[in-house]
């Protein structure tokens, strides 16, 4: 989703500034998180050991994420793929969520943005087998929205 925002930025300079801003926010977030974890460990053990435990914690989390990604990718690669239908379902999911969010925007803009962001994240991060569940959720949101409009 952020990649789409970066690509749709007005100019090259705008894209560069936006990408740099996101990178800076990410780095600062990791720094603050590591400081918080090190502080928590320092309340339990000596500061030198707390620094080592913080490094081991972050390395362990990165390793677990890497292994989880490899397992997920290998299980996804072993399943037969329907190359023509899968992208269309994702585009349909995103377009439906966008239409719903556009209809929600005048009444509740914050909820509309959240719906659009969550649909984009779900369509990218969840497996294609979850598309029927996500479509059912969008159906429920549309029904509740239609009930609010007509009543």
Secondary structure, DSSP 8 states (H G I E B T S, - for coil): -HHHHHHTSSSHHHHHHHHHHHHHHHHHHHHHHHHHHHHHHHHHS-HHHHHHHHHHHHHHHHHHHHHHHHHHHHHHHHS---HHHHHHHHHHHHHHHHHHHHHHHTT-HHHHHHHHHHHHHHHHHS-GGGHHHHHHHHHHHHHHHHHHHH-
